Amino acid sequence: MKTPRLVMAAILTAAFGFSANAQNWGCTDEERESILEDVSVYQSSMKYFKESKDARYLEEAYPHWKVVVEKCPRQSKNLYINGDKIINGLLAKTTDEAKKEEYINALMTMHDKRIEAYPNDKAEILAKKAKDIDVLKKEAGLKESFETYTEAIQLGGEKLDAFYIYQYFMVTVKYVRAGFAEPTLVVDNYDIASDLLEKEVQECYKDTVNPDTVRANQIRESIGNVEAVFSPYATCDQLVEIYKEKFAANPDNVDLLKKITNIMMKKGCTEDQLFFDATEKLYTLEPSPVTAMRMGQMSISKKKYSDAVKYLNDAVKGLSEKKDIYKVYILLGHANSGMGSMGAARAAFNDAARTDPSKGEPYLCIAQLYMKFHSVASGDGINGRSAYWAAADMAAKAKNVDSTPDVVAAANRIIGSCAAAYPKKADAFMVDLIDGHSFTVPGLGVVTTVRTR
């Protein structure tokens, strides 16, 4: 005859639908059998908590959940999802400092157990752990949180949710403000965080037929948040102050030169002498498609547009990173525009739009191009004002594909400027142009809609 314990084990085994030899819970058969009652109580308690939201069920679940985690850490991934709910629920309820410390330690142990049980998820689990350290330990856990976030980013930053990348940057800023590191760390980690977030946006557009625009916009919110936090460190004067002495002390350090030129390009600080000096030095030490791109940027800043076109055409042939190819096309557009070649500039901006369909910038650039070269449409009978219709169309397209606040604001400014330049209704009527009618803009060859003021 079976003992009551074995009978209970058999019933629970049938209830949970597993074979002791068929499912690996990360423990021995004996350990697996010994926790069946704990699994039953903890899961039942979680079921009742979900239905009632009564925290007493979390208290009931907690000791049994701990047994399961300790003995069979691969019982289920839900073990850790529920563990997070249990511990954070208990933390929210208690005012006892000793209990709080117990629960926090239990949460940290849970994260470590989860990493051991599911090592392929280590980066994500480390990021969760870093977030919990930051939230629960506050200033006392700042160093630990920063180091844990850094490990997560280094291990698999490209796989992390945008929320954790933003939090990594936030903790970096707090870490520097607390005196643990120099301000250069904020700049370096901004570079890392912004690159990772941009790559996540691009991933949303891999499916060109059904892009995940909702997620893309959510990630763009994180990008905007990172930019806002970084802004106090991001003026050109501050960047020059941070890097000028470092450059003077070590002008042949290729890694340093890459950092200087990359961040100054990102923040539009390309007219400062430090950018010129660092770019030329980098190109001399390590000529490559990327350094050619930076030489092109520098040449534009110096208004040496033909030199810029040469460097940028050389660069685009050897680049592989999508973000770099996109950047080169944007720069080529500006260089050709500076040379007075509207057609080549528009082609380059269109190439940029094809390279990264998530960006509104290329369409803003084309809109500005049409405004700048509106005289090419002078055959319209209204002094080239039809070019402003085409420009407004491009600005509208920019904010339709890219909801980033800066893009939307720039698009609205352009649309407003264009509207002020539309022909008067009477002037348009004199050449048979009527509001709402279709019109092909001469010199541009684009179809637009007649609009008057």
Long-range contacts (C-beta under 8 A, 24 or more apart in sequence): 8-36, 8-37, 9-33, 9-36, 12-36, 12-37, 12-39, 12-40, 15-40, 24-74, 25-72, 25-73, 25-74, 25-75, 26-72, 26-73, 26-74, 26-75, 26-117, 27-71, 27-72, 27-73, 27-74, 31-71, 31-72, 32-72, 34-71, 35-67, 35-68, 35-71, 35-72, 35-75, 37-64, 38-64, 38-65, 38-67, 38-68, 39-64, 39-68, 39-75, 42-68, 42-82, 46-82, 46-85, 46-86, 49-85, 49-89, 55-89, 55-90, 55-93, 58-85, 58-86, 58-89, 58-90, 58-93, 59-90, 61-86, 62-86, 62-87, 62-90, 66-106, 69-109, 69-110, 69-113, 70-113, 73-113, 73-114, 73-116, 73-117, 74-117, 74-118, 77-118, 80-110, 80-114, 83-107, 83-110, 84-110, 84-128, 91-136, 104-132, 104-136, 104-137, 107-132, 107-136, 108-132, 108-133, 122-152, 122-155, 122-156, 123-152, 123-153, 123-155, 123-156, 123-157, 123-159, 123-160, 124-152, 124-156, 124-159, 124-160, 124-161, 124-164, 126-151, 126-152, 126-155, 127-152, 127-160, 127-161, 127-164, 127-167, 127-168, 128-164, 130-164, 130-167, 130-168, 130-171, 131-164, 131-167, 134-167, 134-171, 139-178, 142-171, 142-174, 142-175, 142-178, 142-180, 143-175, 143-180, 145-171, 146-171, 146-172, 146-174, 146-175, 146-180, 153-192, 153-196, 157-192, 157-196, 158-196, 158-199, 158-200, 160-196, 162-197, 162-200, 162-218, 162-219, 162-222, 163-222, 165-193, 165-196, 165-197, 165-200, 165-222, 165-226, 166-193, 166-197, 166-222, 166-225, 166-226, 168-193, 169-193, 169-226, 169-229, 169-230, 170-229, 173-229, 183-233, 183-242, 184-242, 184-243, 184-246, 186-230, 186-233, 187-233, 187-239, 187-242, 187-259, 187-263, 188-259, 190-226, 190-230, 190-233, 190-234, 190-263, 191-259, 191-262, 191-263, 191-266, 193-226, 194-223, 194-226, 194-227, 194-266, 195-323, 197-222, 197-223, 197-226, 198-223, 198-323, 199-323, 201-358, 202-322, 202-323, 202-356, 202-358, 204-358, 205-356, 205-357, 205-358, 208-357, 211-357, 211-358, 216-358, 217-403, 220-402, 220-403, 220-404, 223-404, 224-404, 224-405, 234-267, 236-264, 236-267, 236-268, 236-269, 236-272, 239-263, 239-264, 239-267, 239-269, 240-269, 240-272, 240-274, 243-274, 243-278, 244-274, 247-274, 247-277, 247-278, 251-277, 251-281, 252-281, 252-285, 254-282, 254-285, 254-286, 257-281, 257-282, 257-285, 258-282, 261-294, 265-294, 265-297, 265-327, 270-297, 270-298, 270-300, 270-301, 271-301, 275-301, 276-301, 276-302, 288-318, 289-314, 289-315, 289-316, 289-317, 289-318, 289-319, 289-324, 290-315, 290-319, 290-324, 292-318, 293-319, 293-324, 293-327, 293-328, 293-331, 296-328, 296-331, 296-332, 296-335, 297-331, 299-335, 300-331, 300-334, 300-335, 300-338, 303-338, 305-335, 305-336, 305-338, 305-339, 306-339, 308-335, 308-338, 309-335, 309-336, 309-339, 322-355, 322-356, 323-356, 325-355, 326-352, 326-355, 326-356, 326-359, 329-355, 329-362, 330-361, 330-362, 330-365, 333-362, 333-365, 333-369, 334-365, 337-369, 337-372, 342-369, 342-372, 342-373, 342-376, 345-369, 357-401, 358-401, 358-402, 359-401, 359-402, 360-397, 360-398, 360-399, 360-400, 360-401, 360-402, 360-404, 360-407, 360-411, 361-398, 361-402, 361-407, 362-398, 363-394, 363-395, 363-397, 363-398, 363-401, 364-394, 364-395, 364-398, 364-407, 364-410, 364-411, 364-414, 366-391, 366-394, 367-391, 367-392, 367-393, 367-394, 367-395, 367-398, 367-411, 367-414, 367-418, 368-414, 370-394, 370-444, 371-414, 371-417, 371-418, 371-421, 373-443, 374-421, 376-442, 376-443, 376-444, 377-441, 377-442, 377-443, 377-444, 378-442, 378-443, 379-442, 379-443, 380-431, 380-439, 380-441, 380-442, 381-430, 381-431, 381-433, 382-423, 382-427, 382-428, 382-431, 382-433, 383-423, 384-443, 385-421, 385-422, 385-423, 386-439, 386-441, 386-442, 386-448, 386-450, 387-441, 387-443, 387-444, 388-418, 388-419, 388-421, 388-422, 389-418, 389-422, 389-439, 389-441, 389-448, 389-449, 389-450, 389-451, 390-441, 390-444, 390-446, 390-448, 391-418, 392-418, 392-419, 392-451, 393-446, 393-448, 393-449, 419-451, 419-453, 420-453, 422-451, 422-452, 422-453, 423-452, 423-453, 424-452, 424-453, 425-452, 425-453, 427-452, 428-452
